[in-house]
């Protein structure tokens, strides 16, 4: 394709990168929906999604970084950013809602917030990879899935309730009251 023909489709590099970013997001959401079909607990579905994402990003490291930089860091059109964020949250919410129905994701916190937190963890790991050349993307996404799995588990909800109950029974003591007298 000649350069002139190419720019009939894309007026500038940022338009091309935005289109590639939209494709990358669409692929991630397709993979997210595919992860929902796995016969596995939600934490394993999340780990598989994150591992597959790391693998695809690392296959074409430089292109992936350039597209992610445009998509995540430089997307200045607020409507585009809202749409991108909403689609990511909605996809994650579907996965987590499946987990709530299966009983392996806590139901005491709104699923929309859980989806925001899971999406935010994923995106933050990607941003960290963008800014550090030696960032261990696959390992960090695996760890993020493990941490999210622990936080999303119904047992985490029960532990939170026990801590809250214990706090409610203990009188609060300020640091000043705890400090030894001199």
C-alpha positions in Angstrom: 0.0 0.0 0.0 1.4 3.3 -1.0 1.8 6.0 1.6 -0.8 8.2 -0.2 -3.3 5.4 -0.3 -2.6 4.6 3.3 -3.4 8.2 4.4 -6.7 8.0 2.5 -7.8 5.7 5.4 -5.9 7.3 8.3 -5.2 11.0 8.3 -2.4 10.7 10.9 -0.5 8.1 12.9 -2.6 8.6 16.0 -5.8 7.6 14.0 -4.1 4.4 12.9 -2.9 3.7 16.5 -6.4 4.3 17.9 -7.8 1.9 15.4 -5.2 -0.7 16.3 -6.0 -0.1 20.0 -9.7 -0.6 19.4 -8.8 -3.9 17.7 -6.6 -4.9 20.7 -9.4 -4.1 23.1 -11.9 -6.0 21.0 -9.6 -9.0 21.0 -9.1 -8.8 24.7 -12.9 -8.7 25.2 -13.3 -11.7 22.9 -10.7 -13.6 25.0 -12.5 -12.5 28.1 -15.8 -14.0 26.8 -13.9 -17.2 25.8 -12.5 -17.4 29.4 -16.0 -17.3 30.7 -16.6 -20.6 28.8 -13.7 -22.4 30.6 -14.8 -25.2 33.0 -12.8 -23.7 35.9 -13.2 -21.4 38.9 -13.3 -17.7 38.3 -9.8 -17.2 39.6 -8.4 -19.7 37.1 -10.4 -18.0 34.3 -8.9 -14.7 35.2 -5.4 -16.2 35.4 -5.9 -17.8 31.9 -7.1 -14.5 30.5 -4.2 -12.6 32.0 -1.7 -15.2 30.9 -3.0 -15.2 27.3 -2.9 -11.5 27.2 0.7 -11.4 28.4 1.6 -14.0 25.8 0.0 -12.0 22.9 1.5 -8.7 24.0 5.0 -10.2 24.3 4.8 -11.8 20.8 4.9 -8.4 19.3 6.4 -6.5 22.1 7.3 -3.2 20.4 4.0 -2.9 18.4 2.0 -3.9 21.5 3.7 -1.2 23.5 3.2 1.5 20.9 -0.5 0.6 20.5 -1.0 0.4 24.3 0.7 3.7 24.8 -1.7 5.3 22.3 -4.7 3.5 23.7 -4.1 3.9 27.4 -1.9 6.9 27.9 -2.6 9.2 25.0 -6.2 8.7 24.3 -7.4 12.3 24.7 -10.9 12.0 23.4 -13.0 11.7 26.5 -15.9 9.9 24.7 -13.4 7.3 23.3 -11.9 6.8 26.7 -15.3 6.4 28.4 -16.4 3.9 25.8 -13.1 1.9 26.1 -13.3 1.9 29.9 -17.0 1.0 29.9 -16.5 -1.9 27.6 -13.6 -3.2 29.7 -15.6 -2.9 32.9 -18.7 -4.5 31.3 -16.7 -7.5 30.1 -15.0 -8.0 33.5 -18.4 -7.6 35.2 -19.8 -10.5 33.1 -16.9 -12.7 34.1 -17.3 -11.8 37.8 -21.1 -12.1 37.7 -20.6 -15.7 36.5 -18.4 -16.3 39.5 -21.0 -14.9 41.9 -23.6 -17.2 40.4 -21.1 -20.1 40.8 -20.4 -19.1 44.4 -16.7 -18.5 43.9 -16.8 -14.7 43.9 -17.9 -12.6 46.9 -21.3 -11.0 46.6 -21.1 -8.5 49.4 -19.5 -5.8 47.3 -21.3 -4.5 44.1 -20.0 -6.5 41.1 -19.5 -3.2 39.2 -16.9 -2.1 41.8 -15.2 -5.5 41.7 -15.1 -5.2 37.9 -13.5 -1.7 38.2 -10.9 -3.0 40.6 -10.0 -6.1 38.5 -9.9 -4.0 35.3 -7.8 -1.4 37.1 -5.3 -3.9 38.3 -4.9 -5.3 34.8 -4.5 -1.9 33.2 -2.0 -0.7 35.9 0.2 -3.8 35.2 0.1 -2.9 31.5 1.0 0.7 32.2 3.9 -0.4 34.4 5.1 -2.6 31.5 4.9 0.4 29.2 7.3 2.5 31.3 9.8 -0.1 32.4 11.8 -1.9 29.8 12.7 -4.8 32.0 9.2 -5.2 33.6 8.2 -8.9 34.0 4.8 -8.6 32.4 3.8 -12.3 32.4 4.8 -12.8 36.0 3.1 -9.6 37.3 -0.1 -10.4 35.5 0.0 -13.9 37.0 0.5 -12.4 40.5 -2.2 -9.8 39.9 -4.6 -12.7 39.0 -3.7 -14.5 42.2 -4.1 -11.4 44.4 -7.4 -10.6 42.7 -8.5 -14.2 43.2 -7.8 -14.0 46.9 -9.6 -10.6 47.2 -12.6 -11.8 45.2 -13.1 -15.1 47.0 -16.2 -15.5 49.3 -13.7 -16.3 52.1 -12.3 -12.8 51.8 -15.8 -11.5 52.4 -16.2 -13.6 55.5 -12.7 -12.5 56.8 -13.7 -8.9 56.2 -16.9 -9.4 58.3 -14.9 -11.0 61.1 -12.4 -8.1 61.2 -15.3 -5.6 61.2 -17.0 -7.4 64.0 -13.8 -7.5 66.0 -13.2 -3.8 65.4 -16.7 -3.0 66.5 -16.2 -4.8 69.8 -12.8 -3.3 70.6 -12.7 0.3 71.8 -10.6 2.5 69.4 -7.4 3.7 70.9 -5.6 6.6 69.3 -1.8 6.5 68.7 -1.4 9.1 71.4 -3.2 6.9 73.9 -1.0 3.9 72.9 2.3 5.7 73.1 4.3 4.9 76.2 4.4 7.8 78.7 7.8 9.3 79.3 
